[in-house]
Amino acid sequence: MGVMPETVSVRCTACGRRHRYTAPSYPCACGEPVAPELDPRRAATPVTHRSWEEEWIGLRCAACGARSRWPRPELGCPCGTVLRVPVDPAAAGRSGRTPGSRVPAHRSVPIRTARDAVTAAVLCLRGLGHRDVRRADQRPVAGIGLAAPGLVVQVDPTAGPTSARDVECLWLTAMAETAAPVHFSLAGYAEQARARADLLGVPLFVLDPAGVPRPVNASAVALDATADGEPSE
């Protein structure tokens, strides 16, 4: 049986507000849930800068013993501070690589233009089982809009990080259409955008220059876990 999620008290270092934080659980390939073991003895720390190496922890499935890489636990406080929740050092590990999507790499396309970014996003979505991907009828405030049955997608091909406003607008559009939101970005996400996406449950993916999508928050990891290895045509 997988590790059950635990709940700890987290104090915001900026405003002093206390939150009850429950560790997220992720599906192992064997089907059992895997959750990080939090360390209630240590205080949460504010995220002041981002590094790919610091974004991930290694977790071992108690059921099958497989070790996978998952997003490091974080909490977004309403005051705007993003807090990194401490994990038991004995349970967390490091690795030299950032995990990519489970969608097959041969389905990716090198990104040189905004059109390539859209193509890479479409290929990823097909790998997640969404066959009928098309341009959205309504153009988003920023980026390029895509749609599929039950899905609203935004692709940001610009050189700057995606903003919290872009994430919020995507979420509002998805709610209005009773659909699920998904966001792809070339340059990553501002800290406020990450925090807002975590609060709203918006999956965030980054497209690397080779067109390989990389989940960057828990919602994206959970969505990516639905990839069956080969996209439907």
Disulfide bonds with the S-S distance in Angstrom:
none
